Amino acid sequence: MNWFAAAFLGLIQGLTEFLPISSSAHLFVVGKFLPSGADPGAAFTAVSQLGTETAVVAFFWRDIVRIVTAWFGSLRGRVPRSDPDARMGWLVIIGSVPIAVLGVLFQHQIESSLRNLWLVATTLIVFGLILAVADATAAQTRELRQLSVKHGIIFGFAQALALIPGVSRSGGTITAGLLMGYTREAAARYSFLLAIPAVFASGLFELYKIFAKHEGAQGPFSIGQTALATVIAFVVGYFIIGWFLKFISTKSFRPFVWYRIALGLLLYILLGFGVITA
């Protein structure tokens, strides 16, 4: 059954990673209803996210190659640092610093005390309401070419909030972007690019602990089962990226807000009646 459970969790990861509804929260919650009833664990979550981030690399391959080429060119003086692609390279690096630092400082809490469904339910609702306000009041006049260092740092701290299950990496960064006046699509695109270094670093670190430090796969799933989930997450995530960018170009985030609130309230009810444990 663990193989089917891992495959199902890979599907959930692919479906939810890029939507502002928190993939880590969904993996945590869904794990409660699987035969083992166990938390998939922070390691499983981090490694399976390698699949969805590889989907980002595949989807934005041309943009990424252009940005990386321009960034290296700026280091050698062949491309001016004011070049939009070179600047984007620097801004992705700058925006990745907060989550890298906070992820290391609070690694123990992230893997233990923060994985609590009472907290997940609360963050789903609270940050859903913040997203609703941001989406309703945003000016949506700024494009990515107007991204500044200050705004890149703010985006970075918003992404770092996703270390708390239930916040959502894309939800946090998109909300911050909207509050700063960026369009929905611009905020989403930068959110996807900004996640690449952080998620790959986190996933590869977990793989290092498994293979180099021989700590073994943490949680109820084996290395093979986690790999299966990662592959499925890649395939599903690739198609979700295209759908999501097309959806937000003409629609608001309201459906995701209502979903977050409904899920949070449902968790409160299930926890309150003892159907699931925190």
C-alpha positions as a Markdown table, in Angstrom:
| # | Residue | x | y | z |
|---|---|---|---|---|
| 1 | Met | 0.0 | 0.0 | 0.0 |
| 2 | Asn | 2.9 | 2.4 | 0.6 |
| 3 | Trp | 3.7 | 2.4 | -3.1 |
| 4 | Phe | 0.1 | 3.5 | -3.9 |
| 5 | Ala | 0.2 | 6.0 | -1.1 |
| 6 | Ala | 3.5 | 7.5 | -2.3 |
| 7 | Ala | 2.1 | 7.8 | -5.9 |
| 8 | Phe | -1.0 | 9.5 | -4.6 |
| 9 | Leu | 1.0 | 12.0 | -2.5 |
| 10 | Gly | 3.1 | 12.7 | -5.6 |
| 11 | Leu | -0.1 | 13.5 | -7.4 |
| 12 | Ile | -1.1 | 15.8 | -4.6 |
| 13 | Gln | 2.3 | 17.5 | -4.6 |
| 14 | Gly | 2.1 | 18.1 | -8.3 |
| 15 | Leu | -1.4 | 19.5 | -8.1 |
| 16 | Thr | -0.8 | 21.8 | -5.2 |
| 17 | Glu | 2.8 | 23.1 | -5.3 |
| 18 | Phe | 2.1 | 26.0 | -7.6 |
| 19 | Leu | -1.3 | 26.9 | -6.4 |
| 20 | Pro | -1.6 | 29.3 | -3.4 |
| 21 | Ile | -3.0 | 26.6 | -1.1 |
| 22 | Ser | 0.2 | 25.0 | 0.4 |
| 23 | Ser | 1.4 | 21.7 | -0.9 |
| 24 | Ser | 3.2 | 20.8 | 2.4 |
| 25 | Ala | -0.1 | 21.3 | 4.3 |
| 26 | His | -1.9 | 19.0 | 1.8 |
| 27 | Leu | 0.8 | 16.3 | 2.1 |
| 28 | Phe | 0.6 | 16.5 | 5.8 |
| 29 | Val | -3.2 | 16.3 | 5.9 |
| 30 | Val | -3.6 | 13.6 | 3.3 |
| 31 | Gly | -1.1 | 11.5 | 5.1 |
| 32 | Lys | -3.4 | 11.3 | 8.0 |
| 33 | Phe | -6.0 | 9.5 | 5.9 |
| 34 | Leu | -3.7 | 7.0 | 4.3 |
| 35 | Pro | -3.5 | 3.4 | 5.6 |
| 36 | Ser | -0.4 | 4.2 | 7.7 |
| 37 | Gly | -2.0 | 7.4 | 9.1 |
| 38 | Ala | 1.5 | 8.8 | 9.4 |
| 39 | Asp | 3.0 | 12.2 | 8.6 |
| 40 | Pro | 5.0 | 11.8 | 5.3 |
| 41 | Gly | 7.7 | 13.8 | 6.9 |
| 42 | Ala | 9.7 | 16.9 | 6.1 |
| 43 | Ala | 12.2 | 14.8 | 4.1 |
| 44 | Phe | 9.6 | 13.3 | 1.9 |
| 45 | Thr | 8.1 | 16.7 | 1.3 |
| 46 | Ala | 11.4 | 18.3 | 0.4 |
| 47 | Val | 12.5 | 15.5 | -1.9 |
| 48 | Ser | 9.2 | 15.3 | -3.7 |
| 49 | Gln | 9.3 | 19.0 | -4.3 |
| 50 | Leu | 12.4 | 18.4 | -6.5 |
| 51 | Gly | 10.0 | 16.9 | -9.0 |
| 52 | Thr | 7.8 | 20.0 | -9.2 |
| 53 | Glu | 10.8 | 22.4 | -9.3 |
| 54 | Thr | 12.3 | 20.3 | -12.1 |
| 55 | Ala | 9.0 | 21.0 | -13.8 |
| 56 | Val | 9.6 | 24.7 | -13.3 |
| 57 | Val | 13.0 | 24.4 | -14.9 |
| 58 | Ala | 11.6 | 22.5 | -17.9 |
| 59 | Phe | 8.7 | 25.0 | -18.3 |
| 60 | Phe | 10.8 | 28.1 | -18.1 |
| 61 | Trp | 13.9 | 26.6 | -19.6 |
| 62 | Arg | 14.5 | 29.3 | -22.2 |
| 63 | Asp | 14.0 | 32.1 | -19.6 |
| 64 | Ile | 16.3 | 30.4 | -17.2 |
| 65 | Val | 19.1 | 29.8 | -19.7 |
| 66 | Arg | 18.8 | 33.5 | -20.8 |
| 67 | Ile | 18.9 | 34.7 | -17.2 |
| 68 | Val | 21.9 | 32.5 | -16.2 |
| 69 | Thr | 23.8 | 33.4 | -19.3 |
| 70 | Ala | 23.3 | 37.1 | -18.7 |
| 71 | Trp | 24.2 | 36.8 | -15.0 |
| 72 | Phe | 27.5 | 35.1 | -15.8 |
| 73 | Gly | 28.1 | 37.6 | -18.5 |
| 74 | Ser | 27.6 | 40.4 | -15.9 |
| 75 | Leu | 30.3 | 38.8 | -13.7 |
| 76 | Arg | 32.8 | 38.9 | -16.6 |
| 77 | Gly | 31.8 | 42.4 | -17.6 |
| 78 | Arg | 30.5 | 41.3 | -20.9 |
| 79 | Val | 26.9 | 42.2 | -20.0 |
| 80 | Pro | 25.9 | 45.3 | -18.1 |
| 81 | Arg | 24.5 | 44.6 | -14.6 |
| 82 | Ser | 21.6 | 46.8 | -15.6 |
| 83 | Asp | 20.6 | 44.2 | -18.2 |
| 84 | Pro | 17.1 | 43.0 | -17.2 |
| 85 | Asp | 18.1 | 39.3 | -17.3 |
| 86 | Ala | 21.3 | 39.9 | -15.4 |
| 87 | Arg | 19.4 | 41.8 | -12.8 |
| 88 | Met | 16.8 | 39.0 | -12.5 |
| 89 | Gly | 19.7 | 36.6 | -11.8 |
| 90 | Trp | 20.9 | 38.8 | -8.9 |
| 91 | Leu | 17.4 | 39.3 | -7.6 |
| 92 | Val | 16.7 | 35.6 | -7.5 |
| 93 | Ile | 19.9 | 35.1 | -5.5 |
| 94 | Ile | 19.1 | 38.0 | -3.1 |
| 95 | Gly | 15.5 | 36.8 | -2.7 |
| 96 | Ser | 16.7 | 33.3 | -1.8 |
| 97 | Val | 18.9 | 34.4 | 1.2 |
| 98 | Pro | 16.1 | 34.8 | 3.8 |
| 99 | Ile | 14.7 | 31.3 | 3.4 |
| 100 | Ala | 18.2 | 29.8 | 3.3 |
| 101 | Val | 19.2 | 31.5 | 6.5 |
| 102 | Leu | 15.9 | 30.9 | 8.4 |
| 103 | Gly | 15.7 | 27.3 | 7.1 |
| 104 | Val | 19.0 | 26.5 | 8.6 |
| 105 | Leu | 18.4 | 28.3 | 11.9 |
| 106 | Phe | 15.0 | 26.7 | 12.4 |
| 107 | Gln | 15.5 | 23.3 | 10.8 |
| 108 | His | 14.6 | 21.4 | 14.0 |
| 109 | Gln | 11.3 | 23.3 | 14.5 |
| 110 | Ile | 10.4 | 22.9 | 10.8 |
| 111 | Glu | 10.8 | 19.2 | 11.0 |
| 112 | Ser | 9.0 | 18.8 | 14.4 |
| 113 | Ser | 6.9 | 21.4 | 16.3 |
| 114 | Leu | 5.7 | 23.4 | 13.2 |
| 115 | Arg | 4.2 | 20.2 | 11.8 |
| 116 | Asn | 1.0 | 20.6 | 13.8 |
| 117 | Leu | -2.5 | 20.6 | 12.2 |
| 118 | Trp | -3.9 | 23.2 | 14.5 |
| 119 | Leu | -1.2 | 25.6 | 13.2 |
| 120 | Val | -1.8 | 24.4 | 9.6 |
| 121 | Ala | -5.5 | 25.1 | 9.9 |
| 122 | Thr | -4.8 | 28.6 | 11.3 |
| 123 | Thr | -2.3 | 29.6 | 8.7 |
| 124 | Leu | -4.5 | 28.3 | 5.9 |
| 125 | Ile | -7.3 | 30.6 | 7.0 |
| 126 | Val | -5.2 | 33.6 | 8.0 |
| 127 | Phe | -3.0 | 33.8 | 5.0 |
| 128 | Gly | -6.0 | 33.0 | 2.8 |
| 129 | Leu | -7.7 | 36.2 | 4.1 |
| 130 | Ile | -4.5 | 38.2 | 3.5 |
| 131 | Leu | -4.4 | 36.9 | 0.0 |
| 132 | Ala | -8.0 | 38.0 | -0.5 |
| 133 | Val | -7.3 | 41.5 | 0.7 |
| 134 | Ala | -4.2 | 41.7 | -1.5 |
| 135 | Asp | -6.0 | 40.5 | -4.6 |
| 136 | Ala | -8.9 | 42.9 | -4.0 |
| 137 | Thr | -6.9 | 46.0 | -3.4 |
| 138 | Ala | -3.8 | 45.4 | -5.6 |
| 139 | Ala | -3.0 | 48.1 | -8.1 |
| 140 | Gln | -1.5 | 45.5 | -10.5 |
| 141 | Thr | 0.6 | 48.0 | -12.4 |
| 142 | Arg | 4.1 | 46.8 | -12.0 |
| 143 | Glu | 5.8 | 44.2 | -14.2 |
| 144 | Leu | 8.9 | 42.1 | -13.5 |
| 145 | Arg | 11.2 | 44.5 | -15.3 |
| 146 | Gln | 10.4 | 47.0 | -12.5 |
| 147 | Leu | 11.5 | 44.6 | -9.7 |
| 148 | Ser | 13.9 | 46.4 | -7.3 |
| 149 | Val | 16.4 | 45.0 | -4.8 |
| 150 | Lys | 14.1 | 46.1 | -1.9 |
| 151 | His | 11.1 | 44.3 | -3.4 |
| 152 | Gly | 13.3 | 41.2 | -4.1 |
| 153 | Ile | 14.2 | 41.1 | -0.4 |
| 154 | Ile | 10.5 | 41.5 | 0.6 |
| 155 | Phe | 9.6 | 38.7 | -1.8 |
| 156 | Gly | 12.3 | 36.6 | -0.2 |
| 157 | Phe | 11.0 | 37.0 | 3.3 |
| 158 | Ala | 7.5 | 36.3 | 2.1 |
| 159 | Gln | 8.8 | 33.0 | 0.6 |
| 160 | Ala | 10.5 | 32.2 | 3.9 |
| 161 | Leu | 7.1 | 32.2 | 5.6 |
| 162 | Ala | 6.4 | 29.0 | 3.6 |
| 163 | Leu | 8.7 | 27.2 | 6.1 |
| 164 | Ile | 5.5 | 27.1 | 8.2 |
| 165 | Pro | 3.1 | 24.4 | 6.7 |
| 166 | Gly | -0.1 | 26.0 | 5.5 |
| 167 | Val | 1.3 | 29.3 | 4.4 |
| 168 | Ser | 2.2 | 28.3 | 0.8 |
| 169 | Arg | 5.3 | 29.3 | -1.0 |
| 170 | Ser | 3.5 | 30.6 | -4.0 |
| 171 | Gly | 0.7 | 32.1 | -1.9 |
| 172 | Gly | 3.1 | 34.0 | 0.3 |
| 173 | Thr | 5.2 | 35.4 | -2.5 |
| 174 | Ile | 2.2 | 36.2 | -4.8 |
| 175 | Thr | 0.5 | 38.0 | -1.9 |
| 176 | Ala | 3.6 | 40.1 | -1.2 |
| 177 | Gly | 3.8 | 40.9 | -5.0 |
| 178 | Leu | 0.2 | 42.0 | -5.1 |
| 179 | Leu | 0.6 | 44.2 | -2.1 |
| 180 | Met | 3.6 | 45.8 | -3.7 |
| 181 | Gly | 1.5 | 46.5 | -6.9 |
| 182 | Tyr | 2.7 | 43.8 | -9.2 |
| 183 | Thr | 0.4 | 42.0 | -11.7 |
| 184 | Arg | -0.8 | 38.6 | -10.8 |
| 185 | Glu | 1.2 | 37.0 | -13.6 |
| 186 | Ala | 4.4 | 38.9 | -12.7 |
| 187 | Ala | 4.1 | 37.9 | -9.1 |
| 188 | Ala | 3.5 | 34.3 | -10.0 |
| 189 | Arg | 6.4 | 34.1 | -12.5 |
| 190 | Tyr | 8.9 | 35.6 | -10.0 |
| 191 | Ser | 7.5 | 33.2 | -7.3 |
| 192 | Phe | 8.3 | 30.2 | -9.5 |
| 193 | Leu | 11.8 | 31.4 | -10.4 |
| 194 | Leu | 12.6 | 32.4 | -6.8 |
| 195 | Ala | 11.6 | 28.9 | -5.5 |
| 196 | Ile | 14.1 | 27.1 | -7.7 |
| 197 | Pro | 17.3 | 27.7 | -5.6 |
| 198 | Ala | 15.5 | 27.2 | -2.2 |
| 199 | Val | 13.6 | 24.0 | -3.1 |
| 200 | Phe | 16.6 | 22.4 | -4.9 |
| 201 | Ala | 18.9 | 23.2 | -2.0 |
| 202 | Ser | 16.4 | 21.8 | 0.5 |
| 203 | Gly | 15.7 | 18.6 | -1.5 |
| 204 | Leu | 19.3 | 18.0 | -2.3 |
| 205 | Phe | 20.3 | 18.5 | 1.4 |
| 206 | Glu | 17.7 | 15.8 | 2.3 |
| 207 | Leu | 19.2 | 13.5 | -0.3 |
| 208 | Tyr | 22.7 | 14.2 | 1.1 |
| 209 | Lys | 21.5 | 13.2 | 4.5 |
| 210 | Ile | 20.0 | 9.9 | 3.1 |
| 211 | Phe | 22.9 | 8.8 | 0.9 |
| 212 | Ala | 26.0 | 10.5 | 2.3 |
| 213 | Lys | 25.3 | 10.6 | 6.0 |
| 214 | His | 23.3 | 7.3 | 5.8 |
| 215 | Glu | 20.5 | 8.6 | 7.9 |
| 216 | Gly | 17.9 | 6.7 | 5.8 |
| 217 | Ala | 14.7 | 8.0 | 4.5 |
| 218 | Gln | 12.8 | 9.7 | 7.2 |
| 219 | Gly | 9.1 | 8.9 | 7.6 |
| 220 | Pro | 7.0 | 6.0 | 6.4 |
| 221 | Phe | 8.3 | 5.9 | 2.8 |
| 222 | Ser | 11.3 | 4.2 | 1.3 |
| 223 | Ile | 13.8 | 5.8 | -1.1 |
| 224 | Gly | 12.1 | 4.1 | -4.1 |
| 225 | Gln | 8.6 | 5.2 | -3.0 |
| 226 | Thr | 9.8 | 8.8 | -2.5 |
| 227 | Ala | 11.4 | 8.7 | -6.0 |
| 228 | Leu | 8.1 | 7.5 | -7.5 |
| 229 | Ala | 6.3 | 10.4 | -5.9 |
| 230 | Thr | 8.9 | 12.8 | -7.2 |
| 231 | Val | 8.5 | 11.6 | -10.8 |
| 232 | Ile | 4.7 | 11.9 | -10.6 |
| 233 | Ala | 5.0 | 15.4 | -9.1 |
| 234 | Phe | 7.1 | 16.5 | -12.0 |
| 235 | Val | 4.7 | 15.3 | -14.7 |
| 236 | Val | 1.6 | 16.7 | -13.0 |
| 237 | Gly | 3.3 | 19.9 | -11.9 |
| 238 | Tyr | 4.5 | 20.7 | -15.4 |
| 239 | Phe | 0.9 | 20.9 | -16.7 |
| 240 | Ile | -0.4 | 22.8 | -13.6 |
| 241 | Ile | 2.1 | 25.6 | -14.2 |
| 242 | Gly | 0.7 | 26.4 | -17.7 |
| 243 | Trp | -2.9 | 26.1 | -16.5 |
| 244 | Phe | -2.3 | 28.3 | -13.5 |
| 245 | Leu | -0.6 | 31.1 | -15.4 |
| 246 | Lys | -3.4 | 31.1 | -18.0 |
| 247 | Phe | -6.0 | 31.1 | -15.2 |
| 248 | Ile | -4.7 | 34.1 | -13.3 |
| 249 | Ser | -4.3 | 36.1 | -16.4 |
| 250 | Thr | -8.1 | 36.5 | -16.5 |
| 251 | Lys | -9.4 | 35.3 | -13.1 |
| 252 | Ser | -8.9 | 36.4 | -9.5 |
| 253 | Phe | -7.5 | 34.3 | -6.6 |
| 254 | Arg | -10.9 | 34.2 | -4.9 |
| 255 | Pro | -11.5 | 30.4 | -5.6 |
| 256 | Phe | -8.2 | 29.6 | -3.8 |
| 257 | Val | -9.1 | 31.9 | -0.9 |
| 258 | Trp | -12.5 | 30.1 | -0.4 |
| 259 | Tyr | -10.8 | 26.7 | -0.7 |
| 260 | Arg | -8.1 | 27.7 | 2.0 |
| 261 | Ile | -10.8 | 28.9 | 4.4 |
| 262 | Ala | -13.0 | 25.8 | 3.9 |
| 263 | Leu | -10.1 | 23.4 | 4.3 |
| 264 | Gly | -8.9 | 25.3 | 7.5 |
| 265 | Leu | -12.4 | 25.1 | 9.0 |
| 266 | Leu | -12.7 | 21.4 | 8.1 |
| 267 | Leu | -9.5 | 20.7 | 9.9 |
| 268 | Tyr | -10.7 | 22.6 | 13.0 |
| 269 | Ile | -13.8 | 20.4 | 13.0 |
| 270 | Leu | -11.9 | 17.1 | 12.4 |
| 271 | Leu | -9.4 | 18.0 | 15.1 |
| 272 | Gly | -12.1 | 19.2 | 17.5 |
| 273 | Phe | -14.1 | 15.9 | 17.2 |
| 274 | Gly | -10.9 | 13.8 | 17.4 |
| 275 | Val | -11.2 | 12.3 | 13.9 |
| 276 | Ile | -7.6 | 13.1 | 13.3 |
| 277 | Thr | -4.8 | 14.1 | 15.7 |
| 278 | Ala | -2.7 | 17.3 | 15.4 |
